[in-house]
Amino acid sequence: MKLRALVLAISLVVTSVLTANADERVPKVAVAYDIGFLGDNSFNDAVNIALTQAKKKYNLVEPFVREVPTNGTAVDRLTRLRFLAKSGYTLIIAVGPGYRETVRRVSMEYTETHFALINDRVLGQLNISNIAFNEAQGAYLAGVVAAAQSRRKVVGFIGSEPELLASFKSGVRSVSSKVKVVNIPFPDEISALKLALNKVDVGYSTWDGDSTVLTTVLDDFAKKVTLILETPDQYFARLPGAQSVVLATINKSMQKPIDELVEAALSDQSLIDVLDESAGIYGREYSVKNSGISVRLSTQATRTTRSQLAKAIAQLKKNSN
């Protein structure tokens, strides 16, 4: 009888240990890249560079970190994210809004898995970290640079986002009330774009669908107009052939977001700052203050432009305190 009781007690202890071990999650990080995989000069490459640094910092090797591509179809995205979730990856980082619907769906199927969606801020679930950037600050700084650099005192906003146009205008006004802003809607007819570019000497383009704006300036306005572009959104901004007309780039840095996501995952935590309380959207916003938004000026930038930009950045950081 005592022997039977002893065996039962040992069995209960072993079962408890095994159950506890089963419940303990081993931190594992996966990255699902967008179409084009590596070599896209855009978000895939930016995330990969940041992930490489994080792997060295935290001594991560396979299978504790994994990177997968996609062909871009909904079925492929869904299959890959489900596979990663089933394989026990505790954090799955999806690169780009193209994964939005897939992340929404798979995150509801695997509620214990945490997901991060890069460069988006619309999914409202507690196991999703929306990694967003303060694009309004970027547009404001573009306005500062454009106004300070312009000799004709006429600059252009090339895009279709009213809120960014408003921020750009605010940046321009912070430098001078005498600089005029021309709204150049795009995408539009090339003839309309060329007509509008004749009026300005600095343009800030938010169009990232293709390189049409850049090639138009290179072909017809190379000595008349300089551009402010965005990276890594506009993959063509840093190509060697573009540098003659690129005055500045507004940069979204992936280094800190990826580092913070990985660090949190290794501690079985997540980035769930409140981004929109009414919609239940969580994650983290990266801005000038936390090194998420920065500006890279070309050698064409004048001393005045550099001074005005430095003042604007300092003011944005101060106002964020």
N, C-alpha and C positions, 0 to 999 in steps of 0.2 A: 504493500500500500504506500509506504514511504517512497519506494523507488518510483512508483507510478506518479506520485505527486511531484517528485524531483524532475522527472522527465517532462511533465506538463509545464512546470515552472521554467525549465530551460527552453522549451519550445516557445513559450510566450515571450521570453526575452529575445530569442533569435528573431521571432516574427516582428517584434517591436523595432529591433535594430534595422532589419531589412526594410520595413515600412518607412522608417525615418530616413534611411539612405535613399530610398526611392523618391521621397518627397524633396530631398535636397537637390536643388538645381545647380548644375555646373554652368557657370557663365560662358556663353558662346556667342560670338558676333558674326553676322553674315551681312554682306552688302550685295544688293541686286542692282546692277547697273542698268542704265537706260539704253536705248537703241544706239548702236555704234561702238559700244564697249569702250576699250581704252584706245587712245589716239584721236579722240573727238575734239580735243582742244577746248572742251566745254566742261560741264559739271562732272561727267565721268572721270576725266583726268584730274580735276580739282579734288574730288572726293578720294580718288586713288592715291594722290600725293599725300593728302592728309592722313589717310589710313596707313600708309607706309610708315609715316612718322609715329603714329600711335602704336603700331605693331612693335616697333623698336623700343618705344618708351615703356610699354607694358609687357614686353617679351611674349608676344602672341604668335603662335604658330598653328598651322592646321593640326587637328580639326577644330581648334578653338576660334579660328577666324576663317571665313570662307567668302569667296567672291564669285558671283555668277553673272553671265550676260543675259540678254533677252533678244529675241527677234522682233519684239514690239507688238506681237499679237496679244489679244486679251487672254487667249488660251495659254500661251507660253508664259505670260506673266503670272497667271493664276497657278499653273502647274509648278513653277519654280518657287513661289512663295509658300505654297502648301508643303512642298518637299522640305524646304528649310525649316518650317514650323514643326513638321513631323519628326525631323531629325534632331530636334532639341535645341535649336538656336534660340537663345533667350532674348536677343535683340536682332531684329531684321531691319536694316537700313535700306530703304528704297529710294533710288535717285530720280527725282523729277516728278512733276504732277501727272505724268503719263501713268504712274502707278496708283493714282488716287482711288479709283474704283476697286482695284485689286486689293489694296491695303484695307480699304473699308470692309470689304467682304471677308478676307482671311482673318482680319483682326477680331471679327465677331465669332469666327469659328474656333480660334485659338486665343481665348481670353487671357491665358496665363503668359502668353508670349507678348513681348513689347515690340512695337513697330515705330520707326521714325521715317517721316516722309520729307525729303529734302526740297527746299524752295517752294513750300506750299503752306497754307494755313486755313484749311476749310473743314477738316475731318474732326468731328466732335466725339471722341471716345477716350476714356482714361488710359487705355493701353496704346495710345498713339501720341507720339511727340511730333508736332508740326514744327519743322525747322524753317523759320521764316526770317526774312531780312527787311530792315526798315528802308524800303525803296524810296520813300518820301525824302529821307535825309540824303540819299544819293542824288536825287533830282535837284534838291536844294543846292547841294555842293556843285553840281553841274552848272546851275544858274550863276553861282558865284564865279566860277572859272570862266564861263562864257562872257559875262559882263566885264570882268577885269581884263580879258584878253582882246575883246572886240575893239577895232579901230573905227569901224563904220558906225558903231553904236546901234547895230541892229543884229539880233541873234535869233536863231530858230529852234523851235521844239519840234522834232520830227517823230511823230507817233500818234497814238490814239487813246491815251489814258488821261482823262480830264484831271484826275487827282494829282498825277505826276506833273502835268502842265502847270497846275496851281503852285506846286512846290518849286518848280523851276523858276516861275515868275517871282516867287518870294526871294529866291536866291539872287536873282538879277537885281531886284529892288534894293536888297541889302547893300549892294555895291554902288548902284547909281539909279536914280529915278529917270535919268535921261536915256537909258538904253531901252530900245524898243524890242519887244518879243513878237516874233511872227510865228503863228501856229501853222505848222505844215502837216496836215493829216496824212498818215501813211499806215497801211498800204493804200496807194492811190495810183493814178496814171503817172507814168514816168514824165510825161510832158508837164504835168502839174508840179511834180517835184522839182524839175529843172527850173521852171518859172519862179518858184518860191525861193530856190537856192540863189538865184540872181540877186535877191534882196539882202542876203545876210553874209557875214564873214565867219561866223562860228555857229555850228549846229550841234544840238544834243539829240542823238537818235536812240530811241528805246526799241526800235524794230529789230527783232532777232529771228524772224522767219527765214531770212536769207541775207546775202551780202549786197542787195540791190542799192541801198543807200550809199554804202561805201564805194562800190564800183562806179556809181554815177558821179560821185565827187572826184574819184581818181581820174575818170575819163574826161570830164568836162569842167571841173572846178578845182583842179589840183593846186593852183597857185592863188586861188581866190577864197576858198573855204577850208576851214579845219573842223574836225569832228571830235565830239566827246561821245565815247561808246561805253558799253557795259560788259564786264567780264565776270564770270565765265559765260554769261548768257549768249553773247555775240562771239562765237568761236573765232571769227575772222579778224577780230580786233587786234590780235597780237601777231598776225602773219607779217613777215618781213616786208611784203609789198604794200602793206597798209600804213606803215609808220610815217610816211611823208605827209600824210594828211590827218593823222590821229594826234590831237592835241592832248587828250587825257582819257583815262579809262576810270570808270567807277567800278570798284571791285567788291565782289561778295566773297569773303574769305571762308574757306571750308575748314581751315586748320582747327580753329577753336570749337566749332560745332561737333566735328568728328571726335576730337579729343574728349570733349565733355560727354558725348554719348557713350563712348567706349568706357571711360572712367566710371560713369554711372552704372553701366551694365555689369562691370566687374564687381561692383558692390551690391548687385541686385537692386539697383534703384533706377530711376528714369527722370528725364527732363520734362516736368509737367507744370511749368509756370502757366498762369492763366493768361491766355491771349485774347479770348473773347468769352467773358463770363456768361453772357446771355445765350450764346450758342454752345457753351460747354466745350470750347476749343482750347487745348493745352499744348504745351511745347516750350519753345524758347525763341525769342526774337533777338536777332543780332544786328547791332547798330554801330555807329561811330564810337560810342562809349565803350563797348566790349569788343572792339576790334573786328566786328563783323563787316563793317563798311569802311572802305578806304579809297583814296584817290591816288592814281599814279600819273604824274605829269610828264610830258615829253620835254625834250630840250628846247622846243619851240616856246614853252611857257615863259613869260617875262617875269622879272623880279617882282613886279607889282602883283601879278597873278598869284605867284607863290605866297606872297605876304597876305593877300586877301583870303586865300584858301586856308592858311594857317590860323588866321583870326576866326574864320567861320567854323572850323573844326573845334577850336578851343571853346567857342561860344556854345556849340551843340553839346559838347561834353559837360559844360557848366550847367546848362539848362536841364540836363538829364539827371543831375544829382538830386 
